[in-house]
């Protein structure tokens, strides 16, 4: 019988960037090709990884991969007339291809069919067995193959099948469930209510955003039945056999969750990384990550993960994505149409973790054109145009033209610098800290909203002073012109640096145009408008980089849903 262990070392988030960190996406189930929900999870983790690397030299990794076992895969392979290994090889390749195309900088790609992972799962099972938390018992209930889990009556609804016969379906997915009775190994989940509640009370940011944390607390106040953690092998051959009992297959979710350990060398070398891990997961798999996984870890003598970062879903014009509706959004098609950075920007700018977000093509076009092509790209083009900056240099800043004041209200009416200009300088100076806070708080969309607002503010500064109207033959006018351009380019430099985690190619193009070298692009030593504070500016007088043309080309009209459906059908045919 399992007994509650002595108080454990706290897994509270140790804030600060000077330590190693493992970021993870879910491992994606290979019963179908990637869609934008998969890509959104990966992009959130990728942006966090890139931001962390710009802030610190401490080791940071991003693990992702594919979940390749289970009844659903066995059935999908049979329906496609292929074997489970062949299906997994093909679809896993599609996920790897999509993540690479989207510039997701993962460091580790795990496949649960790999020997290293299977070895870790067998060892983990042994730790559970030795801890006295497993027992064999008869289990029956409504089983959803699509979700690979038993569901309580509260998560079911009455529907009619294709033949008009009454049936029960999952409220979450709409898939039909079947009454199943088996003899399985059971995990004493019910014994972990108090340890889990204590963990969450001690670590209020362990599950974030807060609505999901509160949801898990409510689950812990409800019935917490023991968990079936194996399946009869006669029904499920495609999975890892239970050690010492070849009649049973390890439950696919136990198998899959252990990937977060196998990727860091469990059971020998995981201690260098565990539990310094932040899981990025969709809300549909919250229970598996926030209840089952921490309980399993505690039972195996390990700490829970440091943080579980949860996001909501993407709908399409208000409807759930569905093959039958023809509205499944293929990320490969979107990246080809909107560009990799354009689509990355849209998903991270519009995605709000706390609530479901709606996708439609016109929204992508409008947002990306407005904020990347027009506001950011237009500002760069105007401020570096040969007509306004014929020397193609990073102009000098004139302190007399833009005198420092302690408060923007101190600006004199006689100065060309207005109170709005001082407000801009103060706002951009504080922007990096704001963006850091939003990334730390898993609010990347707010960071991008804030940057976009400052870009608009800088366009207002440039438009307000009309540098193209100034007479360069007048020395005083030339000083003021150079100062306007210097402030504008300094703002653009900050925006380019801060946008690197989200739009790496666009940011590189912008920074290269401003002659910001590879060694000058980290965020830890970012200083804005040094000359305003009387300090030297290393960019002042530097020759700008080559003009590579438009920063981001405006998008044309979006493709129709009919064409998207055709693309999805072609993709599915290739899969099968």
NORBELZI-V340372 format. One line per field, one symbol per residue. ss: DSSP state (@ for helix, = for strand, . for the rest). phi: phi as a letter, one per 30 degrees, with the letter a starting at -180 (. if undefined). psi: psi as a letter, one per 40 degrees, with the letter a starting at -180 (. if undefined). A space follows every 10 residues. Layout:
ss=???
phi=???
psi=???
//
This chain:
ss=.......... .......... ====...==. .....@@@@@ @@@@@@@@@@ @@@@@....= =======... @@@@@@@@@. ...@@@@@@@ @@@@@@@@@@ @......=== =...@@@@@@ @@@@@@@@@@ ...======= ====....== =.@@@===== .....===== .....=.=== =======.@@ @@@@@@@@@@ @@....==.@ @@@@@@@@@@ @.....==.= ==........ ==..====== .@@@@@@.@@ @@.......@ @@....==== ==@@@@@@@@ @@@@@@@@@. ......==== =..===..== .......... @@@@@@@@.@ @@@@@@@@@@ ......===. @@@@@@@@@@ @@@@@@@@@@ @@@@...... ..=....... .......@@@ ........@@ @@@@@@@@@@ @@@@@@@@@@ ...@@@@@@@ @@@@@@@@@@ @@@@@.@@@. ....@@@@@@ @@@@@@@@@@ @@@@@@@@@. ...@@@@@@@ @@@....@@@ .........@ @@@....... ..=....... .......... @@@@@@@@@@ @@@@@.
phi=.dcdddecdd cdecdjccad accbcddddc daddbddddd eddedddddd ddddcacddb bbcblbcbcj dddedddddd ibcedddded dedddddddd ddidddcbbc cdddeddddd dddddddddd diccbcadbb ldccddchad bdedcbbdbc ddciddacbd ddciddcbdb bbcbdccddd dcededdded ddbdcdbbde eddddddded dcdbddcdca bdddcbcdld ddeibddbcd eeddeddded cddcjecdcd ddcccdbcdc bdddcddddc cddedddedd icddddbbcc bccccbhicd dadddicdcd dddddddcid dddedddddc dcedbdccca edddeddddd ccdddddddd dddcdedcbd dhbdddccdd dbddbdbddd eddddddced dddddddddc dedddedddd chbddddddd dddddddddd ddddchdddd cdddeddddd eddedddddd ddddddddde dcbddddddd ddddiddedc cdcdcdbche ddcicdcdce iddddddcjd dbdddddddd dddddddddd dddddd
psi=hhihiihihh fihgiiefii hhiiiihhhf eiiiaddddd dddddddddd dddedieihh ihiaaiheii ddddddddde fiiddddddd dddddddddd defhfidhhh heeidddddd dddddddddd efeiihihhi ahhhddefii hidefiihah adeeiiiiih ddeeiiiihh hihihihgdd eedddddddd degeedhiid ddddddddde eahgiihhei ihdddgdgah ihhegeeihh hddddddedd dddfeheded dddhfgihhh iidefdddde cdddddddde fiiiidihhh iaihihfeii hhddefehhh dddddddeid dddddddddd hhdeiiihhi dddddddddd dddddddddd ddeeidddgd efihiihhdd dgihidhdee hideiehidd ddddddddde dddddddddd effddddddd dddddddddd ddddegdeei heehdddddd dddddddddd dddddddded ddgddddddd dddefhidef eiedfhhhfd ddeeiiheeh eihiiiheah dhhiiaiiii dddddddddd ddddd.
//
